[in-house]
Amino acid sequence: MKLLLPLIFLVLLTSCYNKERNCQDFKTGTFEFKYTTDGVEKIGRFVRTEDLNIDYYENKIDTASIRWINDCEFIMKHINPKNMSEEKAIHMKILTTSEDSYTFEYSLAVQPGSQKKRVEQGTATKVK
């Protein structure tokens, strides 16, 4: 019984803890991220301004518009979609930040029909 009260108090304190995010530091800049295609790990690079995201990967350049929802979330939409899947907007959310990188999650901004929401995560490192 003596341990129960301190344990409950500890659980209450830790459940209220929110990790600090400095999303403002990552709204613009040049970033790199690792991704895997056909079992091969590759490095992609992107440049983000206040309203554009320009991706450089596999000798391709892809540009998307950005609409910030708040300091840590934005909606990204391809400017010149090449197929139906690129026409769908992506919701990006910065989950945690460190000095030079951030962890994010992304998913379709609008889920089609009764399809289950698919959320992916990644980490981007600021290089400039």
Buried (B, 14 or more C-beta within 10 A) or exposed (E): EEEEEEEEEEEEEEEEEEEEBBBEBBBBBBBBBEEEEEEEEEEBBBBBEEEBBBBBBEEEEBEBBBEBEEBBBBBBBBEEEEEEEBEBBBBBBBBBBEEEBBBBBBBBBEEEEEEEEEEEEBBBBBEE
